[in-house]
Amino acid sequence: MKIKKRSICHQCDQEFERLGGIRCDGCGRSQKSIDLCEDCQKWEHQVGFVINNRSAFEYNDAMHEYMKQYKFTGDYRLRSVFTTEFEKLISKQQPDVIVPIPINKSTWQTRGFNQVTGITSNLRLIEALETINGSKETRQSKKNRAERMSSKQPFKLSGDVEITKKISHQRALIVDDVYTTGRTIYYAANLLLTLSPMSISSVTLAR
């Protein structure tokens, strides 16, 4: 019998808080009812729709340290810690196409990898989005809520028509590492909506 090697020990695994139970029907925040939370009600008023987002973990201290080591220190080996669990959550949504949030050229040069595609390496991704030159130069983690919400559209559709046409009339799923305010997800969704998908939802590793 082949024994599967664990990528994280039991003690460390216990530090991460998995999300479950009653959650907001929009962003997936843990709460006492499935009604839209205040933030999602604001999004509905602002953009006219609400993204159904599901996340695997609470963004607690353990997740913060993981992201710091994986994403900002650039330890690519850590990509496999949550790959199986995250990919199961993605597959559970039954998407036709999976669209990862992109990173800019500066991040590619300094880090060398996209943290989102790193933890979804076993899935077929449609890279329908690109960053606009000069956008996302300041880390989202360095911005406060007001700065995040007032940020300009950082993305554009891929210039490859063969890629973007794969979104039309399909169930599109946006994947990202962390859901904080929803600003990044909604900017991505607004662009994908121009491609006439059947539906758009999102999944993040943490929120």
Secondary structure, DSSP 8 states (H G I E B T S, - for coil): ------SS-HHHHTTS-B--SSB-TTT--B-SSSS--HHHHHHHHHHS---EEEEEE---HHHHHHHIIIIIS--GGGGGSSHHHHHHHHHHT--SEEEE----HHHHHHH-S-HHHHTTTTS-----EEE-TTTT-S-GGGS-HHHHHT----EEE-S-HHHHTTSTTSEEEEEEEE-SSSHHHHHHHHHHHTT--SEEEEEEEE-
